Amino acid sequence: MKANKNDAKSPQKQNQETNSIVKYFLHGIPLAAVSLVFMYIFSFSLVLTMHNDISEVIGFVLIIGGAYLVIIGGLNNVVTGMVWEIEPSSNIGSFLGQGFLFTLLLSLVDPFLYFILFTFAATLILDAILILVTFVILSLILGYIGRNVAAEFVSTNYKSHELSSVHDRQVTCPYCGARWITGPSELDSAGGTPCPKCRKWIQIADAGASIS
């Protein structure tokens, strides 16, 4: 009888996964746009200042870099609240922290950004397709990064069941021992979810998974 219950919940789990992908994309659109604009501005501005004194170049990099950290961190803070209804702390320290961690993880996907900047096809149409496809990929990746970065800066007065770190959201299935990452946005109305391995439904609580 339990298997039938789990099978009935499988389509719901699939819908949740689809909704999560859409949310990652929506979350990543403004982050990708700002990151690309910043790269263009920074690259051209750096070229213009290369003939200046080295101290001026370093000062320019520090000012632009610091501004980017605050802007991208603040933007991620706002978008996270709108898309995921998660409430990270809204202060300059949180913005800088989110911006720094986001930029650190962003460096792992820098090749995609340079792919847009320096790769051009033979025709305008192919260029547009190339940029569009790469932008979609970037949006998905940056949305995933941004969501998990924001989770590390959740305010202390946020709902107690909304866990604040990736480690806290790691769940172990009491049936098969499978481990995976989950969060409140992935749970059904009963506060549970099927195990991705054995497909048995389990109750998720702050203390971990339990058999119901």
C-alpha positions in Angstrom: 0.0 0.0 0.0 2.9 2.3 0.8 4.4 1.8 -2.7 1.1 2.9 -4.3 1.2 6.1 -2.2 4.8 6.8 -3.3 4.0 6.1 -7.0 1.1 8.5 -6.8 3.4 11.2 -5.5 6.0 10.7 -8.3 4.3 13.1 -10.7 4.1 15.7 -8.0 7.8 15.3 -7.4 8.4 15.7 -11.1 6.4 18.9 -11.1 8.4 20.2 -8.2 11.6 19.5 -10.0 10.3 21.3 -13.1 9.2 24.3 -11.0 12.7 24.4 -9.4 14.4 24.5 -12.8 12.1 27.4 -13.9 12.9 29.2 -10.6 16.6 28.8 -11.1 16.2 30.3 -14.6 14.2 33.2 -13.4 16.6 33.8 -10.5 19.6 33.6 -12.9 18.4 36.0 -15.6 19.2 39.3 -13.7 22.4 37.8 -12.3 23.6 36.8 -15.7 22.7 40.1 -17.3 24.5 42.1 -14.6 27.6 39.8 -14.8 27.8 40.2 -18.5 27.4 43.9 -18.5 30.0 44.2 -15.8 32.5 42.1 -17.8 32.0 44.3 -20.8 32.4 47.5 -18.9 35.3 46.3 -16.8 37.2 44.9 -19.8 36.9 48.1 -21.9 37.6 50.3 -18.9 40.7 48.3 -17.9 42.0 48.7 -21.5 41.6 52.4 -21.3 43.4 52.7 -18.0 46.3 50.4 -18.9 48.6 53.3 -19.8 48.0 55.0 -16.4 50.1 54.6 -13.3 49.9 51.1 -11.8 48.5 52.5 -8.5 45.7 54.1 -10.4 44.9 50.8 -12.2 44.9 48.9 -8.9 42.6 51.5 -7.4 40.3 51.3 -10.3 40.1 47.5 -10.0 39.4 47.7 -6.3 36.7 50.3 -6.7 34.9 48.5 -9.6 35.3 45.1 -7.9 33.9 46.3 -4.6 31.0 48.0 -6.3 30.3 44.8 -8.2 30.3 42.6 -5.0 27.8 44.9 -3.3 25.6 45.2 -6.4 25.5 41.5 -7.3 25.1 40.5 -3.6 22.2 43.0 -3.1 20.6 41.9 -6.3 20.9 38.2 -5.3 19.3 39.1 -2.0 16.3 40.8 -3.6 15.8 38.1 -6.3 16.0 35.3 -3.8 13.2 36.8 -1.8 11.0 37.3 -4.9 11.6 33.9 -6.4 12.2 31.5 -3.5 10.6 33.5 -0.6 13.8 33.1 1.3 14.8 36.0 3.5 18.6 36.6 3.7 19.9 39.3 5.9 19.6 42.7 4.3 22.7 44.6 5.3 26.0 45.6 3.7 27.9 42.7 5.3 25.4 40.2 3.8 25.6 41.9 0.4 29.4 41.8 0.4 29.4 38.2 1.7 26.9 37.0 -1.0 28.8 39.0 -3.7 32.1 37.5 -2.7 30.9 33.9 -2.5 28.9 34.3 -5.7 31.9 35.7 -7.5 34.1 32.9 -6.2 31.7 30.2 -7.5 31.1 32.3 -10.7 34.8 31.8 -11.5 34.1 28.2 -12.1 31.8 29.1 -15.1 33.9 32.0 -16.4 34.6 30.0 -19.7 31.0 30.5 -20.6 31.3 34.2 -20.2 34.4 34.4 -22.3 32.7 32.2 -24.8 30.1 34.9 -25.4 32.7 37.7 -25.4 35.3 36.3 -27.8 33.4 33.7 -30.0 31.6 35.0 -33.1 29.9 33.0 -35.8 29.8 33.7 -39.5 26.4 35.5 -39.5 24.4 37.8 -37.3 21.7 35.1 -36.9 24.2 32.5 -35.7 25.8 35.0 -33.3 22.3 35.8 -31.8 21.5 32.1 -31.4 24.9 31.5 -29.8 24.4 34.4 -27.3 20.8 33.3 -26.5 21.7 29.7 -25.8 24.7 30.6 -23.7 22.7 33.1 -21.8 20.0 30.5 -21.0 22.7 28.1 -19.7 24.3 30.9 -17.7 21.0 31.9 -16.2 20.3 28.3 -15.0 23.8 27.9 -13.5 23.9 31.4 -11.8 20.4 30.9 -10.5 21.5 27.7 -8.8 24.6 29.4 -7.4 22.6 32.4 -6.3 20.0 30.4 -4.5 22.5 28.4 -2.5 24.6 31.4 -1.7 21.6 33.3 -0.3 20.7 30.3 1.9 24.0 30.8 3.7 23.0 34.3 4.7 19.4 33.6 6.0 18.5 36.0 8.8 18.2 34.6 12.3 14.5 35.6 12.5 13.6 33.6 9.4 11.2 30.8 9.8 12.7 28.1 12.0 12.0 25.3 9.5 13.9 27.1 6.7 17.3 25.7 7.2 20.3 28.0 6.8 23.1 25.8 5.2 23.7 23.1 2.6 24.8 20.8 5.4 21.6 21.2 7.4 19.5 20.4 4.3 21.3 17.1 3.7 18.8 14.2 4.3 19.4 10.5 4.8 16.6 8.1 3.8 15.7 5.8 6.7 14.8 3.0 4.3 17.7 2.7 1.9 20.3 5.1 3.4 20.4 7.3 0.3 21.6 10.9 0.9 20.6 14.0 -1.0 20.0 17.7 -0.6 16.5 19.0 -0.1 14.7 22.1 1.2 11.3 23.5 2.1 10.5 24.5 -1.5 10.8 20.9 -2.6 8.4 19.4 0.1 4.8 18.6 -0.5 1.9 19.9 1.5 2.4 17.2 4.1 6.0 18.2 4.7 7.5 15.2 3.1 9.1 14.0 -0.2 9.8 10.6 -1.9 13.4 9.3 -1.7 15.0 9.8 -5.2 16.4 6.2 -4.9 13.9 3.9 -3.4 10.9 6.3 -4.0 9.4 5.7 -0.5 7.8 8.7 1.0 9.4 10.1 4.1 8.6 13.0 6.5 11.2 15.7 6.5 11.8 17.6 9.8 14.5 19.9 11.0 16.1 17.0 12.8 16.2 14.9 9.7 14.1 12.3 7.8 11.7 10.0 9.6 9.4 7.1 8.8 5.7 7.9 8.8 
